[in-house]
Amino acid sequence: MRKLPVALAFAALLPVAARAEPISLGVESSSGGFTHSGLEVDGLTIDLGTITMPTAGATGEVLIDGLDATRNYTVEFELAKGSAMNTLKLEILDPLDDDDWLDEAQPDYVPAGYSTSNNLDGLSFAQEAGLARSATFAGGSSSVLADEKSHRADILLFSGLNGADQARVTFGLRDQVGGRGFLLRFSAEGLPTPEPASMLLLGTGLVGLAGAYRRRRAS
């Protein structure tokens, strides 16, 4: 019976394993009909559910919190989009806590306490981690352009989506410090609009072709 207090005292000296906070998600801002629904977490895979962006120009900022430090997460979601949307711009806004280089000029849309500058975590690590980044849909897939290495931004561009109403988007995410909240910023971009000068040249060219066709028929 005398050994029991000693055993209890020894157990009290053992370190208690830290429990990670559950991953949470919340929409901080939205425009153009942006909506989000659903969240499932299975180990290091985070399914954001469905992101709806019905129009080009729609934007949304989603706060994701509770990531474990330095762990590599795969993030997925179903994108429901409008027909005019061609490109999905996905950007990480990093909390200002001196872990990354900070550019002096920040875009107007960046909220207080955050920065577009990020080179230690966010999306930046994924270029070396080998995690997938893709947007696939029935009959095809998008092209992906990453801007991760410059201090000015941490961005993924998924383009070529105008042929689909839905797409499955996958990318990698990491919190270098842990216990912080990242803002995931979603932007829907449309097909490029020709400049007035280009339209004028196109119209002039069509008129010239029509005239040449009429002269050929007359001859």
Backbone hydrogen bonds, N-H to C=O, Kabsch-Sander energy under -0.5 kcal/mol:
donor,donor_aa,acceptor,acceptor_aa,energy
4,L,1,M,-0.8
6,V,2,R,-0.7
7,A,3,K,-2.3
8,L,4,L,-2.4
9,A,5,P,-2.3
10,F,6,V,-2.3
11,A,7,A,-2.2
12,A,8,L,-1.7
13,L,9,A,-0.8
13,L,10,F,-0.7
14,L,10,F,-0.6
14,L,11,A,-0.9
17,A,15,P,-0.5
20,A,18,A,-0.5
24,S,65,D,-2.2
26,G,63,L,-1.6
28,E,26,G,-0.6
28,E,61,E,-3.2
29,S,61,E,-1.4
31,S,59,T,-2.3
34,F,31,S,-1.0
35,T,52,T,-1.7
37,S,50,T,-1.7
40,E,47,D,-2.5
42,D,45,T,-2.8
45,T,42,D,-1.6
46,I,44,L,-0.5
46,I,74,T,-3.1
47,D,40,E,-3.4
47,D,45,T,-0.6
48,L,46,I,-0.7
48,L,76,E,-3.3
50,T,37,S,-2.7
51,I,78,E,-2.9
52,T,35,T,-2.6
52,T,50,T,-0.5
53,M,51,I,-0.5
53,M,80,A,-3.0
55,T,32,G,-0.5
57,G,188,A,-3.2
58,A,55,T,-1.7
59,T,31,S,-1.1
60,G,186,F,-2.0
61,E,29,S,-2.4
62,V,184,L,-2.7
63,L,26,G,-3.3
64,I,62,V,-0.6
64,I,182,F,-2.6
65,D,24,S,-2.1
66,G,180,R,-0.8
67,L,180,R,-0.5
70,T,175,D,-2.5
71,R,68,D,-1.3
73,Y,71,R,-0.7
73,Y,173,L,-2.7
74,T,44,L,-2.8
75,V,73,Y,-0.6
75,V,171,F,-3.4
76,E,46,I,-2.7
77,F,169,V,-1.8
78,E,49,G,-3.0
79,L,77,F,-0.6
79,L,167,A,-3.4
80,A,51,I,-2.8
80,A,78,E,-0.6
81,K,79,L,-0.6
81,K,165,D,-2.5
82,G,53,M,-1.6
85,M,82,G,-1.3
86,N,189,E,-2.6
87,T,189,E,-2.4
88,L,158,F,-2.6
89,K,87,T,-0.6
89,K,187,S,-2.9
90,L,88,L,-0.6
90,L,156,L,-3.0
91,E,89,K,-0.5
91,E,185,R,-2.3
92,I,154,D,-2.0
93,L,91,E,-0.5
93,L,183,L,-2.8
94,D,92,I,-0.6
94,D,115,S,-2.9
96,L,113,G,-2.1
97,D,95,P,-1.3
103,D,101,W,-0.5
106,Q,104,E,-0.5
110,V,107,P,-1.4
114,Y,111,P,-1.5
115,S,94,D,-1.8
122,G,174,R,-2.7
124,S,121,D,-1.7
126,A,123,L,-1.4
127,Q,124,S,-1.0
128,E,125,F,-1.8
129,A,125,F,-1.6
130,G,126,A,-1.2
134,S,170,T,-2.0
136,T,168,R,-2.2
137,F,140,G,-2.5
140,G,137,F,-2.5
142,S,135,A,-2.8
143,S,159,S,-1.9
145,L,157,L,-2.3
147,D,155,I,-2.7
153,A,150,S,-0.8
155,I,147,D,-2.2
156,L,90,L,-2.6
157,L,145,L,-2.8
158,F,88,L,-2.7
158,F,156,L,-0.5
159,S,143,S,-2.3
159,S,157,L,-0.7
160,G,86,N,-0.5
161,L,86,N,-2.9
164,A,161,L,-1.7
167,A,79,L,-1.8
168,R,136,T,-3.2
169,V,77,F,-2.6
169,V,167,A,-0.7
170,T,134,S,-2.9
171,F,75,V,-2.4
173,L,73,Y,-2.2
174,R,122,G,-1.2
175,D,68,D,-0.6
176,Q,174,R,-0.6
179,G,67,L,-1.5
182,F,64,I,-2.2
182,F,180,R,-0.5
183,L,93,L,-2.0
184,L,62,V,-3.2
184,L,182,F,-0.6
185,R,91,E,-3.3
185,R,183,L,-0.7
186,F,60,G,-3.2
186,F,184,L,-0.6
187,S,89,K,-2.1
188,A,58,A,-2.6
189,E,87,T,-3.0
189,E,187,S,-0.6
191,L,84,A,-0.8
199,M,195,E,-2.4
200,L,196,P,-2.4
201,L,197,A,-2.3
202,L,198,S,-2.5
203,G,199,M,-2.8
204,T,200,L,-2.6
205,G,201,L,-2.4
206,L,202,L,-2.2
207,V,203,G,-2.2
208,G,204,T,-2.3
209,L,205,G,-2.2
210,A,206,L,-2.4
211,G,207,V,-2.3
212,A,208,G,-2.3
213,Y,209,L,-2.2
214,R,210,A,-2.2
215,R,211,G,-2.2
216,R,212,A,-2.0
217,R,213,Y,-2.1
218,A,214,R,-2.2
219,S,215,R,-1.9
